[in-house]
Each structure stands twice: as structure tokens, then as C-alpha cells.
């Protein structure tokens, strides 16, 4: 399912073209996300966007910290800047994809550097999507929506208005066979 969002945008398909309930594109409340960027502003703004939507956010300012956090915390989604001090985002991406503990974590690459952006299209090392800086809430929401629809992130539970949502662990669900 690699690069779904990239190809949809390339073909002119966006979340704005889809008719859907806003809750359908959100990942489950509490979804763990890691934001990796050397800009404190990007980390703060993106982190705040994600936290407002009910996600648990951790931040890293360099590639080494990102690798350590990803291996320890096992986030559900990583937003990874390409241009980082020390090891760059491409090297972090490769290391994450080669580590069995992190290989299946969805990764969205981000960059405002035109040269890095062009390099991304030439060297796709298994990222799930790409967002060009500056980006807004809509672009972040579209990435998450795409990953939820592709089954890479768990969807947020919804219920008809006025009805409580009860989440039953699979082990406790009644058998369907009588």
C-alpha cells in the first residue's frame, strides 16, 4: 500500500473530492504519532494539530532520537522530515524499514526543501506518503484519511448520534455460531 496518497494527489484526487463523514478519516483516538523535525515550530504546530484530534504525540528533533523513540515507543504513524541534523530522513526511513520492530509503521515524509522534495520522488524507500511544507490541517487530515482507508491505521469508532459506543475486546465477543 506504499505511496497511495502520493498517487491520488498526482492524479488530482483529494479528500475534498470525496463525500464522507468527517469522523471516517480520523484514526482511533489515542493513536500514537511521532513527529520528527528539527524545527521546533513545525514540531509544535503539527503536534498541536494532531493532539487536537485526540492523538498521542511524541517529538524528536534529529534522526538518532527518532530511531530510538520509534523502536521504544512503537508509534502507529511517523511524520518524518527529510532534512535533519546528523542522519537525514532518508537514512532514518531506510533504518526503520529494515528493522522488524518498525518495518510496518506508516511513515509520511515531510520537507520544504525543493532539492529534498525532488530527491524524494527519485528515491522512494518505502514511505507511505509525502507532504510538502508549508502544509495545513487539510493535508495532514488527507494523509491520515488515506492511511485509515488503506487499513494502515485503525479508524475512530463512531456511533449514531445519541447512542453510546461500547468497545468489546475480541476475546469477550459472543460467538456467532449457535
Protein Blocks (a to p, Z undefined) as FASTA:
>chain_A
ZZklmmmmmnopafklpccdfklmpccehiacddddfbfklmmmmmmmmmmnopacdddf
bfklmmmmmmmnopabdcddfbdghjafklmmmmmmmpmklmmpccddddfbfklmmmmm
mmcghiabdcdddddfklmmmmmmmmmmnopaccdddddehiacddddfklpccfbZZ
